[in-house]
Amino acid sequence: MPTFDQLFGFLVAALLVTASPGPDNLMVLGIGMSRGPRSGIAFGLGCALGCLSHTALAVLGVSALIAASPVAFTALRIGGGLYLLWLGIGALRSRGAARVADASSMDRAALPLFGKGLLANAINPKVVLFFLSFLPQFVDPAGGQVALQTAVLGLVFTLQAALLFGTLGAFSGAVGRWLEHRPGAGLWLDRAAGIIFVGLGLRLILSR
């Protein structure tokens, strides 16, 4: 098991990484503002729990294989980019139905958004490489049980990401509620979210 010093140092670094502006933060903000707090929280929790798949890959050593194989990495990168493009095009084609609605409709929309957040994070090759380079820095081989240490650190990262993304989703949802009675607000928020998704997807596809 990781020591207290290991866990404390890792948690501080993980909080700084997660809180810094990035694609996940932008997506959680966009979803939360256009669909309300529950949807923002659901999407944020999906993004956070997607880290569990990368933790499993790091534990099993598959991440090293992906990083070492240009073909596998390219396929995963393009697949992730195309998925983000699909999300973006869907938002751009929306007629504004994504503006903040009543609680029951947001409850029905929460589960699909959770799944989208989970998938968007799980298939992102940049996150695979991040875990491959980040987690091992806090693993102490001399302490033994390297796989267990890696699994615990990945779980800690997932939990803190869930807390931060959930809070971000709730805050952005409050902004969405404030805009609820503005005619056309949902339409323009969907357009903004769509542009963000398309931009992130293109950047992922075109990156090297």
PyRosetta script that sets phi, psi and omega in degrees:
from pyrosetta import init, pose_from_sequence

init()
pose = pose_from_sequence("MPTFDQLFGFLVAALLVTASPGPDNLMVLGIGMSRGPRSGIAFGLGCALGCLSHTALAVLGVSALIAASPVAFTALRIGGGLYLLWLGIGALRSRGAARVADASSMDRAALPLFGKGLLANAINPKVVLFFLSFLPQFVDPAGGQVALQTAVLGLVFTLQAALLFGTLGAFSGAVGRWLEHRPGAGLWLDRAAGIIFVGLGLRLILSR")
pose.set_psi(1, 144.6)
pose.set_omega(1, 176.0)
pose.set_phi(2, -62.8)
pose.set_psi(2, 147.5)
pose.set_omega(2, 177.3)
pose.set_phi(3, -77.1)
pose.set_psi(3, 170.5)
pose.set_omega(3, 178.7)
pose.set_phi(4, -61.5)
pose.set_psi(4, -41.6)
pose.set_omega(4, 179.9)
pose.set_phi(5, -62.3)
pose.set_psi(5, -41.2)
pose.set_omega(5, 177.3)
pose.set_phi(6, -59.9)
pose.set_psi(6, -49.0)
pose.set_omega(6, -176.7)
pose.set_phi(7, -65.1)
pose.set_psi(7, -40.1)
pose.set_omega(7, -178.9)
pose.set_phi(8, -66.1)
pose.set_psi(8, -46.7)
pose.set_omega(8, 179.0)
pose.set_phi(9, -62.7)
pose.set_psi(9, -40.4)
pose.set_omega(9, 179.1)
pose.set_phi(10, -66.5)
pose.set_psi(10, -42.1)
pose.set_omega(10, -178.1)
pose.set_phi(11, -63.5)
pose.set_psi(11, -41.8)
pose.set_omega(11, 178.2)
pose.set_phi(12, -61.1)
pose.set_psi(12, -46.7)
pose.set_omega(12, 179.8)
pose.set_phi(13, -64.2)
pose.set_psi(13, -41.3)
pose.set_omega(13, -179.1)
pose.set_phi(14, -64.8)
pose.set_psi(14, -41.0)
pose.set_omega(14, 178.9)
pose.set_phi(15, -62.8)
pose.set_psi(15, -41.7)
pose.set_omega(15, 179.5)
pose.set_phi(16, -64.8)
pose.set_psi(16, -41.8)
pose.set_omega(16, -179.7)
pose.set_phi(17, -65.4)
pose.set_psi(17, -45.4)
pose.set_omega(17, -176.2)
pose.set_phi(18, -69.6)
pose.set_psi(18, -36.3)
pose.set_omega(18, -176.9)
pose.set_phi(19, -77.5)
pose.set_psi(19, -19.6)
pose.set_omega(19, -179.8)
pose.set_phi(20, -69.1)
pose.set_psi(20, 146.4)
pose.set_omega(20, -178.5)
pose.set_phi(21, -58.4)
pose.set_psi(21, 134.4)
pose.set_omega(21, 179.6)
pose.set_phi(22, -164.6)
pose.set_psi(22, -179.8)
pose.set_omega(22, -177.3)
pose.set_phi(23, -56.4)
pose.set_psi(23, -44.6)
pose.set_omega(23, -178.5)
pose.set_phi(24, -61.4)
pose.set_psi(24, -44.2)
pose.set_omega(24, 179.6)
pose.set_phi(25, -59.9)
pose.set_psi(25, -44.6)
pose.set_omega(25, -179.3)
pose.set_phi(26, -63.5)
pose.set_psi(26, -40.2)
pose.set_omega(26, -179.5)
pose.set_phi(27, -67.6)
pose.set_psi(27, -42.1)
pose.set_omega(27, 178.5)
pose.set_phi(28, -62.7)
pose.set_psi(28, -43.4)
pose.set_omega(28, 177.9)
pose.set_phi(29, -60.9)
pose.set_psi(29, -46.6)
pose.set_omega(29, -178.4)
pose.set_phi(30, -61.6)
pose.set_psi(30, -45.7)
pose.set_omega(30, 179.7)
pose.set_phi(31, -65.8)
pose.set_psi(31, -44.6)
pose.set_omega(31, -177.9)
pose.set_phi(32, -64.1)
pose.set_psi(32, -39.4)
pose.set_omega(32, -179.1)
pose.set_phi(33, -70.0)
pose.set_psi(33, -36.4)
pose.set_omega(33, -175.6)
pose.set_phi(34, -86.7)
pose.set_psi(34, -25.6)
pose.set_omega(34, -173.5)
pose.set_phi(35, -118.1)
pose.set_psi(35, -9.9)
pose.set_omega(35, 178.8)
pose.set_phi(36, 107.5)
pose.set_psi(36, 170.3)
pose.set_omega(36, -171.7)
pose.set_phi(37, -64.1)
pose.set_psi(37, -41.7)
pose.set_omega(37, -177.2)
pose.set_phi(38, -65.1)
pose.set_psi(38, -38.1)
pose.set_omega(38, 178.5)
pose.set_phi(39, -68.1)
pose.set_psi(39, -41.1)
pose.set_omega(39, 177.4)
pose.set_phi(40, -62.5)
pose.set_psi(40, -43.0)
pose.set_omega(40, 178.5)
pose.set_phi(41, -64.6)
pose.set_psi(41, -43.0)
pose.set_omega(41, -179.0)
pose.set_phi(42, -61.2)
pose.set_psi(42, -46.2)
pose.set_omega(42, -179.8)
pose.set_phi(43, -65.6)
pose.set_psi(43, -40.9)
pose.set_omega(43, 179.2)
pose.set_phi(44, -63.5)
pose.set_psi(44, -42.0)
pose.set_omega(44, 178.2)
pose.set_phi(45, -66.1)
pose.set_psi(45, -35.7)
pose.set_omega(45, 176.2)
pose.set_phi(46, -62.4)
pose.set_psi(46, -45.1)
pose.set_omega(46, 177.2)
pose.set_phi(47, -59.0)
pose.set_psi(47, -42.5)
pose.set_omega(47, -178.0)
pose.set_phi(48, -66.3)
pose.set_psi(48, -46.4)
pose.set_omega(48, -177.5)
pose.set_phi(49, -70.7)
pose.set_psi(49, -17.9)
pose.set_omega(49, 173.5)
pose.set_phi(50, -61.9)
pose.set_psi(50, -21.8)
pose.set_omega(50, 178.4)
pose.set_phi(51, -65.4)
pose.set_psi(51, -22.7)
pose.set_omega(51, 180.0)
pose.set_phi(52, -63.7)
pose.set_psi(52, -34.4)
pose.set_omega(52, 178.9)
pose.set_phi(53, -66.6)
pose.set_psi(53, -37.5)
pose.set_omega(53, 178.6)
pose.set_phi(54, -71.6)
pose.set_psi(54, -32.5)
pose.set_omega(54, 174.7)
pose.set_phi(55, -62.9)
pose.set_psi(55, -45.0)
pose.set_omega(55, 178.9)
pose.set_phi(56, -61.8)
pose.set_psi(56, -41.0)
pose.set_omega(56, 178.6)
pose.set_phi(57, -63.8)
pose.set_psi(57, -41.5)
pose.set_omega(57, 179.5)
pose.set_phi(58, -64.4)
pose.set_psi(58, -40.5)
pose.set_omega(58, 179.4)
pose.set_phi(59, -64.5)
pose.set_psi(59, -41.5)
pose.set_omega(59, -177.1)
pose.set_phi(60, -81.8)
pose.set_psi(60, -11.9)
pose.set_omega(60, 179.5)
pose.set_phi(61, 83.0)
pose.set_psi(61, 8.1)
pose.set_omega(61, -179.5)
pose.set_phi(62, -70.9)
pose.set_psi(62, -29.8)
pose.set_omega(62, 179.3)
pose.set_phi(63, -58.4)
pose.set_psi(63, -38.1)
pose.set_omega(63, 178.8)
pose.set_phi(64, -62.8)
pose.set_psi(64, -37.7)
pose.set_omega(64, 179.0)
pose.set_phi(65, -65.6)
pose.set_psi(65, -43.0)
pose.set_omega(65, 179.5)
pose.set_phi(66, -63.3)
pose.set_psi(66, -43.2)
pose.set_omega(66, -179.0)
pose.set_phi(67, -65.2)
pose.set_psi(67, -31.2)
pose.set_omega(67, -177.1)
pose.set_phi(68, -84.0)
pose.set_psi(68, -13.2)
pose.set_omega(68, -176.6)
pose.set_phi(69, -109.9)
pose.set_psi(69, 106.1)
pose.set_omega(69, 178.5)
pose.set_phi(70, -57.8)
pose.set_psi(70, -36.8)
pose.set_omega(70, -178.4)
pose.set_phi(71, -66.2)
pose.set_psi(71, -45.6)
pose.set_omega(71, -179.5)
pose.set_phi(72, -65.2)
pose.set_psi(72, -41.9)
pose.set_omega(72, -179.7)
pose.set_phi(73, -65.8)
pose.set_psi(73, -42.4)
pose.set_omega(73, -179.8)
pose.set_phi(74, -63.2)
pose.set_psi(74, -42.7)
pose.set_omega(74, 179.5)
pose.set_phi(75, -62.5)
pose.set_psi(75, -43.7)
pose.set_omega(75, -179.9)
pose.set_phi(76, -67.6)
pose.set_psi(76, -39.3)
pose.set_omega(76, -180.0)
pose.set_phi(77, -64.1)
pose.set_psi(77, -46.4)
pose.set_omega(77, -179.4)
pose.set_phi(78, -67.2)
pose.set_psi(78, -40.5)
pose.set_omega(78, 178.1)
pose.set_phi(79, -61.0)
pose.set_psi(79, -43.8)
pose.set_omega(79, 177.9)
pose.set_phi(80, -64.9)
pose.set_psi(80, -40.7)
pose.set_omega(80, 178.7)
pose.set_phi(81, -64.3)
pose.set_psi(81, -41.7)
pose.set_omega(81, 179.2)
pose.set_phi(82, -64.5)
pose.set_psi(82, -36.3)
pose.set_omega(82, 178.5)
pose.set_phi(83, -65.2)
pose.set_psi(83, -42.6)
pose.set_omega(83, 177.7)
pose.set_phi(84, -64.2)
pose.set_psi(84, -38.9)
pose.set_omega(84, 176.5)
pose.set_phi(85, -61.9)
pose.set_psi(85, -40.7)
pose.set_omega(85, 179.1)
pose.set_phi(86, -61.4)
pose.set_psi(86, -43.6)
pose.set_omega(86, 177.2)
pose.set_phi(87, -62.2)
pose.set_psi(87, -42.6)
pose.set_omega(87, -178.1)
pose.set_phi(88, -65.6)
pose.set_psi(88, -43.7)
pose.set_omega(88, 180.0)
pose.set_phi(89, -63.9)
pose.set_psi(89, -39.2)
pose.set_omega(89, 177.5)
pose.set_phi(90, -61.0)
pose.set_psi(90, -41.0)
pose.set_omega(90, 178.7)
pose.set_phi(91, -68.5)
pose.set_psi(91, -38.0)
pose.set_omega(91, -179.9)
pose.set_phi(92, -67.8)
pose.set_psi(92, -30.0)
pose.set_omega(92, -179.4)
pose.set_phi(93, -85.2)
pose.set_psi(93, -8.3)
pose.set_omega(93, -179.0)
pose.set_phi(94, -63.8)
pose.set_psi(94, 150.4)
pose.set_omega(94, 178.3)
pose.set_phi(95, -101.0)
pose.set_psi(95, 21.5)
pose.set_omega(95, 176.8)
pose.set_phi(96, 95.5)
pose.set_psi(96, 7.9)
pose.set_omega(96, -179.5)
pose.set_phi(97, -67.5)
pose.set_psi(97, -11.2)
pose.set_omega(97, -176.9)
pose.set_phi(98, -85.2)
pose.set_psi(98, 4.9)
pose.set_omega(98, 178.9)
pose.set_phi(99, -69.0)
pose.set_psi(99, 163.9)
pose.set_omega(99, -174.4)
pose.set_phi(100, -58.5)
pose.set_psi(100, 125.9)
pose.set_omega(100, -178.3)
pose.set_phi(101, -115.2)
pose.set_psi(101, -167.9)
pose.set_omega(101, -178.3)
pose.set_phi(102, -73.9)
pose.set_psi(102, 170.4)
pose.set_omega(102, -172.4)
pose.set_phi(103, -63.0)
pose.set_psi(103, -38.5)
pose.set_omega(103, -176.6)
pose.set_phi(104, -65.5)
pose.set_psi(104, -39.8)
pose.set_omega(104, 179.5)
pose.set_phi(105, -68.9)
pose.set_psi(105, -34.1)
pose.set_omega(105, 177.5)
pose.set_phi(106, -68.6)
pose.set_psi(106, -34.9)
pose.set_omega(106, 176.9)
pose.set_phi(107, -61.2)
pose.set_psi(107, -41.9)
pose.set_omega(107, -178.8)
pose.set_phi(108, -68.5)
pose.set_psi(108, -29.0)
pose.set_omega(108, -177.5)
pose.set_phi(109, -85.3)
pose.set_psi(109, -13.8)
pose.set_omega(109, -172.9)
pose.set_phi(110, -65.7)
pose.set_psi(110, -45.0)
pose.set_omega(110, -175.5)
pose.set_phi(111, -63.4)
pose.set_psi(111, -47.7)
pose.set_omega(111, 176.3)
pose.set_phi(112, -59.3)
pose.set_psi(112, -37.9)
pose.set_omega(112, 179.6)
pose.set_phi(113, -69.2)
pose.set_psi(113, -34.9)
pose.set_omega(113, 174.9)
pose.set_phi(114, -60.2)
pose.set_psi(114, -45.1)
pose.set_omega(114, 179.0)
pose.set_phi(115, -63.9)
pose.set_psi(115, -38.6)
pose.set_omega(115, 178.8)
pose.set_phi(116, -65.7)
pose.set_psi(116, -41.6)
pose.set_omega(116, 177.7)
pose.set_phi(117, -64.3)
pose.set_psi(117, -41.0)
pose.set_omega(117, 178.5)
pose.set_phi(118, -60.7)
pose.set_psi(118, -47.4)
pose.set_omega(118, -178.0)
pose.set_phi(119, -69.4)
pose.set_psi(119, -41.0)
pose.set_omega(119, -178.8)
pose.set_phi(120, -59.8)
pose.set_psi(120, -37.5)
pose.set_omega(120, 179.9)
pose.set_phi(121, -79.2)
pose.set_psi(121, -41.9)
pose.set_omega(121, -173.9)
pose.set_phi(122, -64.7)
pose.set_psi(122, -30.7)
pose.set_omega(122, -176.8)
pose.set_phi(123, -99.8)
pose.set_psi(123, 9.6)
pose.set_omega(123, -179.7)
pose.set_phi(124, -84.3)
pose.set_psi(124, 110.7)
pose.set_omega(124, -176.7)
pose.set_phi(125, -66.6)
pose.set_psi(125, -25.2)
pose.set_omega(125, 177.7)
pose.set_phi(126, -64.6)
pose.set_psi(126, -34.3)
pose.set_omega(126, 178.3)
pose.set_phi(127, -72.2)
pose.set_psi(127, -36.0)
pose.set_omega(127, 175.1)
pose.set_phi(128, -57.0)
pose.set_psi(128, -49.9)
pose.set_omega(128, -178.6)
pose.set_phi(129, -67.7)
pose.set_psi(129, -33.6)
pose.set_omega(129, 177.4)
pose.set_phi(130, -62.0)
pose.set_psi(130, -47.9)
pose.set_omega(130, 179.6)
pose.set_phi(131, -63.6)
pose.set_psi(131, -37.4)
pose.set_omega(131, -179.6)
pose.set_phi(132, -63.1)
pose.set_psi(132, -34.0)
pose.set_omega(132, -177.9)
pose.set_phi(133, -94.4)
pose.set_psi(133, -25.8)
pose.set_omega(133, -173.3)
pose.set_phi(134, -88.1)
pose.set_psi(134, -51.7)
pose.set_omega(134, -175.2)
pose.set_phi(135, -59.2)
pose.set_psi(135, -46.0)
pose.set_omega(135, -176.4)
pose.set_phi(136, -60.2)
pose.set_psi(136, -21.9)
pose.set_omega(136, 180.0)
pose.set_phi(137, -66.0)
pose.set_psi(137, -20.2)
pose.set_omega(137, -177.8)
pose.set_phi(138, -110.8)
pose.set_psi(138, 8.7)
pose.set_omega(138, 177.0)
pose.set_phi(139, -94.8)
pose.set_psi(139, 133.0)
pose.set_omega(139, 179.5)
pose.set_phi(140, -104.9)
pose.set_psi(140, 101.7)
pose.set_omega(140, -179.1)
pose.set_phi(141, -57.6)
pose.set_psi(141, -32.2)
pose.set_omega(141, -179.1)
pose.set_phi(142, -66.4)
pose.set_psi(142, -21.7)
pose.set_omega(142, -180.0)
pose.set_phi(143, -79.9)
pose.set_psi(143, -8.8)
pose.set_omega(143, 179.9)
pose.set_phi(144, 75.5)
pose.set_psi(144, 174.4)
pose.set_omega(144, 178.9)
pose.set_phi(145, 47.8)
pose.set_psi(145, 55.7)
pose.set_omega(145, -177.3)
pose.set_phi(146, -58.8)
pose.set_psi(146, -41.2)
pose.set_omega(146, -179.7)
pose.set_phi(147, -62.4)
pose.set_psi(147, -40.6)
pose.set_omega(147, 179.6)
pose.set_phi(148, -67.3)
pose.set_psi(148, -41.8)
pose.set_omega(148, 176.9)
pose.set_phi(149, -59.4)
pose.set_psi(149, -44.9)
pose.set_omega(149, -179.6)
pose.set_phi(150, -62.5)
pose.set_psi(150, -42.3)
pose.set_omega(150, 180.0)
pose.set_phi(151, -63.6)
pose.set_psi(151, -42.5)
pose.set_omega(151, 180.0)
pose.set_phi(152, -65.0)
pose.set_psi(152, -43.8)
pose.set_omega(152, 179.2)
pose.set_phi(153, -63.0)
pose.set_psi(153, -41.0)
pose.set_omega(153, 177.9)
pose.set_phi(154, -63.4)
pose.set_psi(154, -37.6)
pose.set_omega(154, 178.2)
pose.set_phi(155, -67.3)
pose.set_psi(155, -41.4)
pose.set_omega(155, 177.5)
pose.set_phi(156, -61.3)
pose.set_psi(156, -42.7)
pose.set_omega(156, 178.5)
pose.set_phi(157, -61.5)
pose.set_psi(157, -43.3)
pose.set_omega(157, -179.3)
pose.set_phi(158, -62.7)
pose.set_psi(158, -42.8)
pose.set_omega(158, -177.9)
pose.set_phi(159, -66.0)
pose.set_psi(159, -42.8)
pose.set_omega(159, 179.9)
pose.set_phi(160, -70.6)
pose.set_psi(160, -33.3)
pose.set_omega(160, 176.3)
pose.set_phi(161, -66.3)
pose.set_psi(161, -39.7)
pose.set_omega(161, 178.2)
pose.set_phi(162, -62.3)
pose.set_psi(162, -40.2)
pose.set_omega(162, 179.3)
pose.set_phi(163, -65.9)
pose.set_psi(163, -46.8)
pose.set_omega(163, -177.9)
pose.set_phi(164, -69.3)
pose.set_psi(164, -45.9)
pose.set_omega(164, -179.3)
pose.set_phi(165, -66.8)
pose.set_psi(165, -36.7)
pose.set_omega(165, 177.4)
pose.set_phi(166, -63.4)
pose.set_psi(166, -41.9)
pose.set_omega(166, 177.2)
pose.set_phi(167, -64.0)
pose.set_psi(167, -42.2)
pose.set_omega(167, 178.8)
pose.set_phi(168, -63.4)
pose.set_psi(168, -41.5)
pose.set_omega(168, 177.8)
pose.set_phi(169, -63.1)
pose.set_psi(169, -39.7)
pose.set_omega(169, 179.3)
pose.set_phi(170, -66.6)
pose.set_psi(170, -40.0)
pose.set_omega(170, -179.7)
pose.set_phi(171, -67.6)
pose.set_psi(171, -44.6)
pose.set_omega(171, -179.5)
pose.set_phi(172, -67.0)
pose.set_psi(172, -31.0)
pose.set_omega(172, 176.2)
pose.set_phi(173, -64.4)
pose.set_psi(173, -35.0)
pose.set_omega(173, 177.3)
pose.set_phi(174, -62.9)
pose.set_psi(174, -38.0)
pose.set_omega(174, 175.9)
pose.set_phi(175, -63.4)
pose.set_psi(175, -40.9)
pose.set_omega(175, 178.8)
pose.set_phi(176, -62.1)
pose.set_psi(176, -39.5)
pose.set_omega(176, 178.6)
pose.set_phi(177, -64.6)
pose.set_psi(177, -36.5)
pose.set_omega(177, 179.0)
pose.set_phi(178, -63.5)
pose.set_psi(178, -32.6)
pose.set_omega(178, -178.7)
pose.set_phi(179, -88.9)
pose.set_psi(179, 0.2)
pose.set_omega(179, -170.4)
pose.set_phi(180, -55.8)
pose.set_psi(180, -39.6)
pose.set_omega(180, -174.4)
pose.set_phi(181, -93.1)
pose.set_psi(181, 8.9)
pose.set_omega(181, 176.6)
pose.set_phi(182, -87.6)
pose.set_psi(182, 115.8)
pose.set_omega(182, -179.6)
pose.set_phi(183, -56.8)
pose.set_psi(183, 131.6)
pose.set_omega(183, 177.0)
pose.set_phi(184, 80.1)
pose.set_psi(184, -0.5)
pose.set_omega(184, -177.8)
pose.set_phi(185, -62.8)
pose.set_psi(185, -43.1)
pose.set_omega(185, -179.4)
pose.set_phi(186, -60.8)
pose.set_psi(186, -38.1)
pose.set_omega(186, 179.6)
pose.set_phi(187, -61.2)
pose.set_psi(187, -48.7)
pose.set_omega(187, -177.2)
pose.set_phi(188, -71.8)
pose.set_psi(188, -32.1)
pose.set_omega(188, 176.2)
pose.set_phi(189, -67.4)
pose.set_psi(189, -38.5)
pose.set_omega(189, 175.4)
pose.set_phi(190, -63.0)
pose.set_psi(190, -40.7)
pose.set_omega(190, 178.6)
pose.set_phi(191, -62.3)
pose.set_psi(191, -43.5)
pose.set_omega(191, -179.6)
pose.set_phi(192, -64.0)
pose.set_psi(192, -44.3)
pose.set_omega(192, 178.4)
pose.set_phi(193, -62.4)
pose.set_psi(193, -39.6)
pose.set_omega(193, 179.3)
pose.set_phi(194, -62.7)
pose.set_psi(194, -42.1)
pose.set_omega(194, 178.6)
pose.set_phi(195, -62.2)
pose.set_psi(195, -40.7)
pose.set_omega(195, 178.7)
pose.set_phi(196, -62.4)
pose.set_psi(196, -47.5)
pose.set_omega(196, -179.6)
pose.set_phi(197, -61.3)
pose.set_psi(197, -46.3)
pose.set_omega(197, -179.1)
pose.set_phi(198, -63.1)
pose.set_psi(198, -43.2)
pose.set_omega(198, 179.4)
pose.set_phi(199, -61.9)
pose.set_psi(199, -43.5)
pose.set_omega(199, 178.9)
pose.set_phi(200, -66.5)
pose.set_psi(200, -39.3)
pose.set_omega(200, 179.1)
pose.set_phi(201, -64.0)
pose.set_psi(201, -45.1)
pose.set_omega(201, 178.5)
pose.set_phi(202, -63.9)
pose.set_psi(202, -40.7)
pose.set_omega(202, 179.9)
pose.set_phi(203, -63.3)
pose.set_psi(203, -38.4)
pose.set_omega(203, 179.9)
pose.set_phi(204, -68.2)
pose.set_psi(204, -42.2)
pose.set_omega(204, -179.0)
pose.set_phi(205, -66.9)
pose.set_psi(205, -40.7)
pose.set_omega(205, -174.5)
pose.set_phi(206, -86.5)
pose.set_psi(206, -10.4)
pose.set_omega(206, -178.8)
pose.set_phi(207, -70.9)
pose.set_psi(207, 158.4)
pose.set_omega(207, -180.0)
pose.set_phi(208, -117.7)
pose.dump_pdb("model.pdb")
